[in-house]
Amino acid sequence: MSPRSASVNEELRRRSRERLLQAAVELVGEHGYDATTLGDIADRAGSARGLVSYYFPGKRQLVQSAVHRLMHRTLEEALEREPHTEDGRERMARAIDAILGLARDRPVLMRQHMAGILQAEGFVQCPEQRRLAELLREVCVGHGSADPDTDYPMLRALLMGAVYAALVPGVPMPVPVLRAELFKRYRLDREQGVPPDAEAVSGGTCDMDLSRFFSTGSSPDCSEGRPDPSPQSK
């Protein structure tokens, strides 16, 4: 059998990493961080357990990257949904609603994410985190920021603070109250974004199927049945 081409190996590596990210989000959301092991994640992803350490230094880094992926893809989806708009105020409203929606719909996952950020390692600098930062900075620019390098960190801090406030055990603040405060700060109308009453009418926005956020499908050059590449072959 002839060796696989570099492009096929790269596609296999990409798909392996995507499956691990998806499995991490699913399992931590279902069982919590402490009850989820790297072995559990590897088993759910259909990967060799030793392969996890090839992509991620440890469980905390894997989970942070997975949640950052969920956040940036949720934000992308909110910004690009129909009717498409380039209106900066509407896009800011959609961004706020997307992040607060994750706190409301996936509290176990987002609570663990916040706890992980407060650890010594802080933010994991990974492609998923950088894409989230890019999107939020673009939202600030579209909203009319003359100094996005200052305004983006403030938006990020405000969103993180709101998520934290919504998830504090025993004394959580209601998401609609947090939304109203953020909308007031950014001079947004209540009807922009996804108003809470619109969510109630539609039955909520939480979708348990996360597969659309993780590109794990096969490509024309590699079949689904091939095993994951081993670290020695990379």
N, C-alpha and C positions, 0 to 999 in steps of 0.2 A: 504494500500500500504506500503510495507516495505521501510525503509529509504534507501537512496542511500549510496553506499559504499564510503569510503574515497577516493579511486582512481577515482571514477566517479565524485565526487565533485571537486577534483583537476583538472580533465580534463575540467569540465565546467568553472572553474575559469580561466584556461589557455586560453580557447577559447574566453571568454568574454574580457580578456585583449588584446588578439590579434585583435579582431574586433575593439576595441577602438583605437588601434595603427593605424590600416589600415584606419579607418574613419578619424582620425586626419590628416594623410598625404594627403589623397584625398581632404578633404575640405579646408585645408590651401593652398594646391596647386591650388585649383580652385578659392578660394575667398579671400585669404589672411588671416593673423592672426587676425586682429582686427574685421573683418566681420564674423569670425567663433566663435560660442559660444560653451560652453560645452554641452548645450542642443542639438545643431546641431549635434555635434559629437556623442552623445548618440543615437539620433534618427537615424543617418546613420548606426550606429553599431547595432541597434536593441536592445539596452540595456536600463535598467531603468536609469533615469538621476541621481538619488542618488547613483547609483553604481559607477559612475566615480570617486568620491572622495574616494572610498574604495581602488582603485588601485593607484591613483595619487593625490598628494597634491593640484594640481591646473592645469590650462590650460598650463602654460609655461612648467611645468615638463612633462606633457603628450606629448606636441608637440616635446620637445627635445628628449624624449625617442623614439617617433615615427620616427623622422628624423635619429637618431642614428641607429635605426633598418634598415631603408632604406639604410643607408650608409654601414653598415657592411654586409648586404645581397648583395648589389650591388658589394662590394669588394670581397666577397666570390665567387660570380658568375663569376667575371672577372678572379680571380686567378685559378678557377677550370675548366674554359671552355676548350673545345678541340681546338687544340691539347694540352693535359695536359703537363705541364713542371715543372721541379724543378729548372730550370735555374734561379739563383737569379736576374740577370739583367732583364730578361724578366718579372719576377714577379714584380719587382719594377716598370717597365714600365706599366704593367697592372694596378697596384695600383694607380699610378699617373693618368692614363687615366680614371679610374673608378670614382675617386673623382672629377676631372675636368669635366667629363661628366655630373655629377649631377648639377654642377654650370651652365653648358651650357643648359641642357635639362629641369631643374626644378628651374629656377631662383627665382620665388616667394617663393617657399618653402625654398631654401637654403639661400636666403637673410634674411628671418625671422629667420632661425636657427642661422645665424651669429649674428643678432641683439639680440637674446635671450641669447647667450653666453656672450655678452658684458654687460648684466645686472648683478646686484649684486650677483645673485645666481651662475653665471658662469656655469660650466659643471654640469649637473645632473648626479650624480653617480648612474647609473642604470645598469641592466644586458646588455642592448643594447650598452651602452657606453663602458663598460668593454670588450665586445666582439670585438668592433671596435679597441680598444687599443691593444688587443691581436694579432689581425690580422696584424696591422701595425708593431708591434714589431717583429712578425715572418718574415715579409717582410724584415726588416732591418737585421735580423740574416741571412736570406737566401742570402742577398746581400753582405754578408761578414763582417758585423759589428763586431768589436772586443769589442765594448762597447755599446750594445743595449740600456742600461738604459740612455745613453746620446744621442745616435743617434735617438732613437724612438721619444723623445720629439721634436727634431729638425725637423724630417720628418713631424710630426703632425703640427708643427708651420708653416713650409713652405707650406704645403697643405692648411691650414686655411688661410694663407696670400694670396695664389693664388686665392682661392675661393672668398675671400673678394675683391681682386683687380678686379676679373671678374664681380663682381656684384655692384660695386660702382655706384650709380645712376648718370647719366650724363657723367661720365668719365671712363667707364669700359675698362679694358685692354682685348685685344683679347685672347681667350683661346689658340690658337696655339702659340702665343708669350710666354705665361706663361708656356706652355708645353715645349717649346724649352729651356727655362731657367732651368727648373727643370731637364730635360733630360741632359743638359750640366753639372749640378752640380753632378748628379749621374752617369755620364759617360755612358749614354745610347745612342743607335743608334736610329735615327728617325724612322726607320722601325719597331722597337719593339713596343709592346703594340698594340694599335689601332690607327694607323696614321690618321691624319685628312682627307687625300685624300681617305683612305679606307672607312671612314664614309660617305664621299660624294658619293662615288660609290654605297654604299649599301643603301643610302637614310637615313642615320642617325641611331643612336642607341636608341633613346628615345622610350620606350614602355609604353603606358598609362595604361596598365593593371598591377597593383601592387600586385595582389592577391597572386602571387607565393612567395612574400616575407613575407607573414603573414599566419601562419598555423591556419586556422579557420575551417577546415573540421571536420566532425564527426568521432568519434572513434567507435569500435565495441560495447563499453559498454554504450554509451549514444546517444540518438537520437537527431536529429536537432531540433525537435519541442518542446523540453522541454524549459521552461523559464530560464533566467539567475538566478543563486542563489542570494538570497538577502544577504546583509551584516550581518543580524542577524543570518543567518544559517551557517556562516563561522566561 
